[in-house]
């Protein structure tokens, strides 16, 4: 059995993402085929969220995180999801 220790007391990331909201949004975009293709077609997070306004049932992840939540790190999503 091995133990894992936090090596940096300031490391408050969530699975490599800034926070839960950013991680959850990235997870759903990358694992939902419809959302993934839409994201790749659009090319940036801001326009992606704007396009979801037409799909009223898609304004939040199935886990309840809104795509327009102010806690979502748009810069991190644009760098790590939309630049694939």
N, CA, C and O atoms as CSV, one atom per row, in Angstrom:
chain,resi,resn,atom,element,x,y,z
A,1,UNK,N,N,0.843,-1.176,0.000
A,1,UNK,CA,C,0.000,0.000,0.000
A,1,UNK,C,C,0.888,1.239,0.000
A,1,UNK,O,O,1.864,1.318,0.747
A,2,UNK,N,N,0.541,2.195,-0.841
A,2,UNK,CA,C,1.309,3.425,-0.893
A,2,UNK,C,C,0.450,4.579,-0.409
A,2,UNK,O,O,-0.777,4.549,-0.503
A,3,UNK,N,N,1.109,5.575,0.099
A,3,UNK,CA,C,0.412,6.764,0.584
A,3,UNK,C,C,0.689,7.919,-0.364
A,3,UNK,O,O,1.762,8.007,-0.962
A,4,UNK,N,N,-0.273,8.785,-0.491
A,4,UNK,CA,C,-0.120,9.979,-1.316
A,4,UNK,C,C,-0.263,11.198,-0.427
A,4,UNK,O,O,-1.210,11.309,0.351
A,5,UNK,N,N,0.693,12.113,-0.553
A,5,UNK,CA,C,0.677,13.298,0.291
A,5,UNK,C,C,0.617,14.546,-0.580
A,5,UNK,O,O,1.187,14.584,-1.670
A,6,UNK,N,N,-0.063,15.544,-0.097
A,6,UNK,CA,C,-0.104,16.828,-0.785
A,6,UNK,C,C,1.254,17.487,-0.581
A,6,UNK,O,O,1.670,17.734,0.550
A,7,UNK,N,N,1.943,17.772,-1.689
A,7,UNK,CA,C,3.286,18.325,-1.582
A,7,UNK,C,C,3.299,19.847,-1.536
A,7,UNK,O,O,4.298,20.443,-1.133
A,8,UNK,N,N,2.222,20.474,-1.936
A,8,UNK,CA,C,2.169,21.926,-1.950
A,8,UNK,C,C,0.894,22.357,-1.239
A,8,UNK,O,O,-0.208,22.066,-1.706
A,9,UNK,N,N,1.036,23.038,-0.133
A,9,UNK,CA,C,-0.131,23.442,0.650
A,9,UNK,C,C,-1.029,24.411,-0.115
A,9,UNK,O,O,-2.201,24.571,0.228
A,10,UNK,N,N,-0.488,25.062,-1.154
A,10,UNK,CA,C,-1.281,26.004,-1.928
A,10,UNK,C,C,-1.972,25.339,-3.118
A,10,UNK,O,O,-2.708,25.996,-3.853
A,11,UNK,N,N,-1.739,24.051,-3.307
A,11,UNK,CA,C,-2.347,23.335,-4.431
A,11,UNK,C,C,-3.808,23.031,-4.096
A,11,UNK,O,O,-4.108,22.102,-3.347
A,12,UNK,N,N,-4.703,23.829,-4.662
A,12,UNK,CA,C,-6.123,23.650,-4.382
A,12,UNK,C,C,-6.878,23.254,-5.640
A,12,UNK,O,O,-8.087,23.460,-5.744
A,13,UNK,N,N,-6.152,22.686,-6.593
A,13,UNK,CA,C,-6.781,22.333,-7.862
A,13,UNK,C,C,-7.698,21.131,-7.708
A,13,UNK,O,O,-7.635,20.399,-6.721
A,14,UNK,N,N,-8.537,20.950,-8.690
A,14,UNK,CA,C,-9.489,19.860,-8.693
A,14,UNK,C,C,-9.192,18.983,-9.911
A,14,UNK,O,O,-9.592,19.308,-11.029
A,15,UNK,N,N,-8.490,17.873,-9.686
A,15,UNK,CA,C,-8.107,16.961,-10.764
A,15,UNK,C,C,-7.376,17.688,-11.890
A,15,UNK,O,O,-7.580,17.381,-13.065
A,16,UNK,N,N,-6.536,18.642,-11.538
A,16,UNK,CA,C,-5.776,19.394,-12.515
A,16,UNK,C,C,-6.482,20.627,-13.053
A,16,UNK,O,O,-5.903,21.382,-13.835
A,17,UNK,N,N,-7.704,20.834,-12.651
A,17,UNK,CA,C,-8.476,22.009,-13.072
A,17,UNK,C,C,-8.557,22.967,-11.892
A,17,UNK,O,O,-8.339,22.571,-10.748
A,18,UNK,N,N,-8.869,24.220,-12.172
A,18,UNK,CA,C,-8.886,25.230,-11.112
A,18,UNK,C,C,-9.895,24.920,-10.017
A,18,UNK,O,O,-9.618,25.151,-8.840
A,19,UNK,N,N,-11.060,24.401,-10.389
A,19,UNK,CA,C,-12.104,24.137,-9.400
A,19,UNK,C,C,-13.074,23.085,-9.939
A,19,UNK,O,O,-12.971,22.645,-11.084
A,20,UNK,N,N,-14.001,22.702,-9.095
A,20,UNK,CA,C,-14.980,21.679,-9.464
A,20,UNK,C,C,-15.797,22.087,-10.678
A,20,UNK,O,O,-16.030,21.270,-11.569
A,21,UNK,N,N,-16.234,23.331,-10.723
A,21,UNK,CA,C,-17.091,23.786,-11.818
A,21,UNK,C,C,-16.379,23.665,-13.168
A,21,UNK,O,O,-16.965,23.189,-14.140
A,22,UNK,N,N,-15.120,24.095,-13.227
A,22,UNK,CA,C,-14.356,24.016,-14.472
A,22,UNK,C,C,-14.134,22.565,-14.860
A,22,UNK,O,O,-14.303,22.200,-16.023
A,23,UNK,N,N,-13.755,21.732,-13.896
A,23,UNK,CA,C,-13.538,20.310,-14.156
A,23,UNK,C,C,-14.816,19.645,-14.669
A,23,UNK,O,O,-14.774,18.880,-15.632
A,24,UNK,N,N,-15.942,19.932,-14.036
A,24,UNK,CA,C,-17.203,19.303,-14.399
A,24,UNK,C,C,-17.635,19.692,-15.813
A,24,UNK,O,O,-18.070,18.841,-16.589
A,25,UNK,N,N,-17.514,20.976,-16.146
A,25,UNK,CA,C,-17.865,21.441,-17.489
A,25,UNK,C,C,-16.954,20.781,-18.522
A,25,UNK,O,O,-17.433,20.295,-19.546
A,26,UNK,N,N,-15.644,20.759,-18.263
A,26,UNK,CA,C,-14.702,20.134,-19.192
A,26,UNK,C,C,-15.015,18.648,-19.371
A,26,UNK,O,O,-14.966,18.127,-20.485
A,27,UNK,N,N,-15.329,17.987,-18.291
A,27,UNK,CA,C,-15.655,16.566,-18.332
A,27,UNK,C,C,-16.847,16.297,-19.246
A,27,UNK,O,O,-16.808,15.382,-20.068
A,28,UNK,N,N,-17.893,17.085,-19.105
A,28,UNK,CA,C,-19.088,16.867,-19.919
A,28,UNK,C,C,-18.865,17.231,-21.378
A,28,UNK,O,O,-19.361,16.541,-22.269
A,29,UNK,N,N,-18.131,18.298,-21.636
A,29,UNK,CA,C,-17.871,18.674,-23.029
A,29,UNK,C,C,-17.043,17.591,-23.711
A,29,UNK,O,O,-17.303,17.240,-24.862
A,30,UNK,N,N,-16.064,17.069,-23.018
A,30,UNK,CA,C,-15.178,16.081,-23.626
A,30,UNK,C,C,-15.794,14.686,-23.714
A,30,UNK,O,O,-15.299,13.851,-24.470
A,31,UNK,N,N,-16.846,14.417,-22.970
A,31,UNK,CA,C,-17.406,13.067,-22.948
A,31,UNK,C,C,-18.829,12.949,-23.478
A,31,UNK,O,O,-19.399,11.858,-23.476
A,32,UNK,N,N,-19.403,14.043,-23.926
A,32,UNK,CA,C,-20.720,14.018,-24.559
A,32,UNK,C,C,-20.494,14.307,-26.041
A,32,UNK,O,O,-20.031,15.389,-26.402
A,33,UNK,N,N,-20.817,13.351,-26.887
A,33,UNK,CA,C,-20.495,13.472,-28.309
A,33,UNK,C,C,-21.083,14.728,-28.946
A,33,UNK,O,O,-20.400,15.413,-29.708
A,34,UNK,N,N,-22.331,15.031,-28.644
A,34,UNK,CA,C,-22.974,16.213,-29.213
A,34,UNK,C,C,-22.278,17.489,-28.765
A,34,UNK,O,O,-21.990,18.361,-29.586
A,35,UNK,N,N,-22.006,17.606,-27.468
A,35,UNK,CA,C,-21.331,18.788,-26.953
A,35,UNK,C,C,-19.915,18.900,-27.504
A,35,UNK,O,O,-19.462,19.995,-27.836
A,36,UNK,N,N,-19.220,17.781,-27.600
A,36,UNK,CA,C,-17.853,17.789,-28.101
A,36,UNK,C,C,-17.794,18.308,-29.538
A,36,UNK,O,O,-16.981,19.176,-29.854
A,37,UNK,N,N,-18.653,17.777,-30.406
A,37,UNK,CA,C,-18.656,18.219,-31.802
A,37,UNK,C,C,-19.048,19.694,-31.918
A,37,UNK,O,O,-18.490,20.424,-32.737
A,38,UNK,N,N,-19.990,20.122,-31.113
A,38,UNK,CA,C,-20.379,21.532,-31.107
A,38,UNK,C,C,-19.197,22.403,-30.667
A,38,UNK,O,O,-18.919,23.430,-31.286
A,39,UNK,N,N,-18.513,22.000,-29.613
A,39,UNK,CA,C,-17.365,22.752,-29.107
A,39,UNK,C,C,-16.261,22.842,-30.155
A,39,UNK,O,O,-15.675,23.908,-30.340
A,40,UNK,N,N,-15.972,21.750,-30.836
A,40,UNK,CA,C,-14.919,21.756,-31.847
A,40,UNK,C,C,-15.307,22.618,-33.047
A,40,UNK,O,O,-14.453,23.252,-33.666
A,41,UNK,N,N,-16.584,22.636,-33.369
A,41,UNK,CA,C,-17.065,23.448,-34.482
A,41,UNK,C,C,-16.989,24.943,-34.141
A,41,UNK,O,O,-16.621,25.757,-34.987
A,42,UNK,N,N,-17.333,25.291,-32.923
A,42,UNK,CA,C,-17.392,26.687,-32.513
A,42,UNK,C,C,-15.999,27.248,-32.219
A,42,UNK,O,O,-15.661,28.335,-32.686
A,43,UNK,N,N,-15.198,26.525,-31.457
A,43,UNK,CA,C,-13.810,26.911,-31.269
A,43,UNK,C,C,-13.439,27.710,-30.038
A,43,UNK,O,O,-12.250,27.837,-29.744
A,44,UNK,N,N,-14.399,28.258,-29.302
A,44,UNK,CA,C,-14.059,28.923,-28.041
A,44,UNK,C,C,-15.245,28.825,-27.085
A,44,UNK,O,O,-16.395,28.664,-27.492
A,45,UNK,N,N,-14.916,28.928,-25.801
A,45,UNK,CA,C,-15.926,28.673,-24.781
A,45,UNK,C,C,-17.035,29.715,-24.746
A,45,UNK,O,O,-18.199,29.367,-24.546
A,46,UNK,N,N,-16.702,30.960,-24.934
A,46,UNK,CA,C,-17.717,32.017,-24.861
A,46,UNK,C,C,-18.801,31.809,-25.915
A,46,UNK,O,O,-19.990,31.900,-25.608
A,47,UNK,N,N,-18.398,31.529,-27.155
A,47,UNK,CA,C,-19.368,31.295,-28.220
A,47,UNK,C,C,-20.112,29.973,-28.017
A,47,UNK,O,O,-21.280,29.847,-28.383
A,48,UNK,N,N,-19.428,29.002,-27.437
A,48,UNK,CA,C,-20.056,27.716,-27.121
A,48,UNK,C,C,-21.223,27.930,-26.153
A,48,UNK,O,O,-22.316,27.407,-26.370
A,49,UNK,N,N,-20.989,28.694,-25.093
A,49,UNK,CA,C,-22.040,28.959,-24.104
A,49,UNK,C,C,-23.185,29.738,-24.749
A,49,UNK,O,O,-24.355,29.459,-24.486
A,50,UNK,N,N,-22.851,30.701,-25.582
A,50,UNK,CA,C,-23.895,31.485,-26.261
A,50,UNK,C,C,-24.754,30.586,-27.151
A,50,UNK,O,O,-25.967,30.777,-27.236
A,51,UNK,N,N,-24.138,29.619,-27.807
A,51,UNK,CA,C,-24.899,28.721,-28.677
A,51,UNK,C,C,-25.801,27.787,-27.875
A,51,UNK,O,O,-26.808,27.305,-28.393
A,52,UNK,N,N,-25.452,27.529,-26.625
A,52,UNK,CA,C,-26.290,26.668,-25.788
A,52,UNK,C,C,-27.577,27.358,-25.385
A,52,UNK,O,O,-28.529,26.689,-24.982
A,53,UNK,N,N,-27.634,28.676,-25.482
A,53,UNK,CA,C,-28.842,29.416,-25.152
A,53,UNK,C,C,-30.024,28.976,-25.990
A,53,UNK,O,O,-31.175,29.106,-25.574
A,54,UNK,N,N,-29.736,28.455,-27.173
A,54,UNK,CA,C,-30.793,27.947,-28.046
A,54,UNK,C,C,-31.295,26.587,-27.586
A,54,UNK,O,O,-32.406,26.180,-27.925
A,55,UNK,N,N,-30.478,25.893,-26.820
A,55,UNK,CA,C,-30.837,24.562,-26.319
A,55,UNK,C,C,-31.136,24.679,-24.831
A,55,UNK,O,O,-30.263,24.407,-24.007
A,56,UNK,N,N,-32.330,25.071,-24.478
A,56,UNK,CA,C,-32.658,25.383,-23.084
A,56,UNK,C,C,-32.431,24.220,-22.131
A,56,UNK,O,O,-32.185,24.439,-20.945
A,57,UNK,N,N,-32.506,22.989,-22.622
A,57,UNK,CA,C,-32.276,21.843,-21.753
A,57,UNK,C,C,-30.785,21.575,-21.558
A,57,UNK,O,O,-30.422,20.663,-20.815
A,58,UNK,N,N,-29.930,22.335,-22.196
A,58,UNK,CA,C,-28.488,22.113,-22.132
A,58,UNK,C,C,-27.727,23.235,-21.424
A,58,UNK,O,O,-26.511,23.332,-21.589
A,59,UNK,N,N,-28.391,24.073,-20.651
A,59,UNK,CA,C,-27.707,25.193,-20.005
A,59,UNK,C,C,-26.914,24.785,-18.765
A,59,UNK,O,O,-26.230,25.614,-18.164
A,60,UNK,N,N,-27.001,23.527,-18.386
A,60,UNK,CA,C,-26.194,23.045,-17.269
A,60,UNK,C,C,-25.813,21.599,-17.515
A,60,UNK,O,O,-26.460,20.894,-18.290
A,61,UNK,N,N,-24.758,21.166,-16.847
A,61,UNK,CA,C,-24.342,19.775,-16.966
A,61,UNK,C,C,-25.367,18.892,-16.246
A,61,UNK,O,O,-26.140,19.396,-15.432
A,62,UNK,N,N,-25.387,17.610,-16.525
A,62,UNK,CA,C,-26.292,16.721,-15.784
A,62,UNK,C,C,-26.026,16.715,-14.272
A,62,UNK,O,O,-26.867,16.277,-13.487
A,63,UNK,N,N,-24.845,17.210,-13.877
A,63,UNK,CA,C,-24.520,17.304,-12.453
A,63,UNK,C,C,-24.982,18.622,-11.837
A,63,UNK,O,O,-24.798,18.847,-10.641
A,64,UNK,N,N,-25.581,19.492,-12.647
A,64,UNK,CA,C,-26.147,20.731,-12.130
A,64,UNK,C,C,-25.252,21.953,-12.181
A,64,UNK,O,O,-25.611,22.991,-11.626
A,65,UNK,N,N,-24.098,21.865,-12.827
A,65,UNK,CA,C,-23.219,23.029,-12.955
A,65,UNK,C,C,-23.633,23.788,-14.212
A,65,UNK,O,O,-23.653,23.224,-15.306
A,66,UNK,N,N,-23.960,25.060,-14.051
A,66,UNK,CA,C,-24.349,25.874,-15.200
A,66,UNK,C,C,-23.117,26.210,-16.032
A,66,UNK,O,O,-22.056,26.527,-15.495
A,67,UNK,N,N,-23.275,26.135,-17.354
A,67,UNK,CA,C,-22.163,26.456,-18.245
A,67,UNK,C,C,-21.756,27.921,-18.122
A,67,UNK,O,O,-20.605,28.262,-18.394
A,68,UNK,N,N,-22.668,28.783,-17.721
A,68,UNK,CA,C,-22.341,30.198,-17.554
A,68,UNK,C,C,-22.030,30.560,-16.097
A,68,UNK,O,O,-22.067,31.734,-15.728
A,69,UNK,N,N,-21.730,29.567,-15.281
A,69,UNK,CA,C,-21.372,29.795,-13.880
A,69,UNK,C,C,-20.120,30.674,-13.821
A,69,UNK,O,O,-19.140,30.384,-14.506
A,70,UNK,N,N,-20.132,31.736,-13.020
A,70,UNK,CA,C,-18.963,32.622,-12.954
A,70,UNK,C,C,-17.710,31.948,-12.392
A,70,UNK,O,O,-16.610,32.471,-12.565
A,71,UNK,N,N,-17.849,30.819,-11.736
A,71,UNK,CA,C,-16.683,30.116,-11.201
A,71,UNK,C,C,-15.932,29.331,-12.274
A,71,UNK,O,O,-14.794,28.918,-12.047
A,72,UNK,N,N,-16.546,29.118,-13.436
A,72,UNK,CA,C,-15.900,28.375,-14.511
A,72,UNK,C,C,-14.746,29.202,-15.066
A,72,UNK,O,O,-14.916,30.371,-15.411
A,73,UNK,N,N,-13.569,28.582,-15.148
A,73,UNK,CA,C,-12.384,29.262,-15.659
A,73,UNK,C,C,-12.378,29.159,-17.183
A,73,UNK,O,O,-11.964,28.146,-17.746
A,74,UNK,N,N,-12.837,30.208,-17.832
A,74,UNK,CA,C,-12.971,30.247,-19.285
A,74,UNK,C,C,-11.605,30.138,-19.966
A,74,UNK,O,O,-11.476,29.461,-20.985
A,75,UNK,N,N,-10.603,30.787,-19.420
A,75,UNK,CA,C,-9.264,30.756,-20.010
A,75,UNK,C,C,-8.711,29.339,-19.999
A,75,UNK,O,O,-8.126,28.893,-20.986
A,76,UNK,N,N,-8.889,28.635,-18.899
A,76,UNK,CA,C,-8.390,27.266,-18.795
A,76,UNK,C,C,-9.133,26.346,-19.763
A,76,UNK,O,O,-8.516,25.480,-20.383
A,77,UNK,N,N,-10.435,26.520,-19.901
A,77,UNK,CA,C,-11.194,25.711,-20.851
A,77,UNK,C,C,-10.771,25.989,-22.291
A,77,UNK,O,O,-10.606,25.060,-23.080
A,78,UNK,N,N,-10.596,27.261,-22.634
A,78,UNK,CA,C,-10.149,27.591,-23.983
A,78,UNK,C,C,-8.785,26.992,-24.282
A,78,UNK,O,O,-8.531,26.569,-25.410
A,79,UNK,N,N,-7.907,26.950,-23.294
A,79,UNK,CA,C,-6.562,26.409,-23.493
A,79,UNK,C,C,-6.530,24.888,-23.552
A,79,UNK,O,O,-5.752,24.312,-24.312
A,80,UNK,N,N,-7.371,24.233,-22.755
A,80,UNK,CA,C,-7.256,22.786,-22.606
A,80,UNK,C,C,-8.351,21.979,-23.303
A,80,UNK,O,O,-8.172,20.783,-23.534
A,81,UNK,N,N,-9.445,22.586,-23.631
A,81,UNK,CA,C,-10.530,21.857,-24.289
A,81,UNK,C,C,-10.684,22.303,-25.739
A,81,UNK,O,O,-10.813,21.472,-26.639
A,82,UNK,N,N,-10.671,23.594,-25.961
A,82,UNK,CA,C,-10.972,24.113,-27.282
A,82,UNK,C,C,-9.762,24.197,-28.191
A,82,UNK,O,O,-9.914,24.514,-29.371
A,83,UNK,N,N,-8.580,23.927,-27.694
A,83,UNK,CA,C,-7.373,23.910,-28.523
A,83,UNK,C,C,-6.935,22.498,-28.879
A,83,UNK,O,O,-5.770,22.280,-29.212
A,84,UNK,N,N,-7.840,21.545,-28.815
A,84,UNK,CA,C,-7.479,20.160,-29.134
A,84,UNK,C,C,-7.339,19.957,-30.624
A,84,UNK,O,O,-7.039,18.849,-31.071
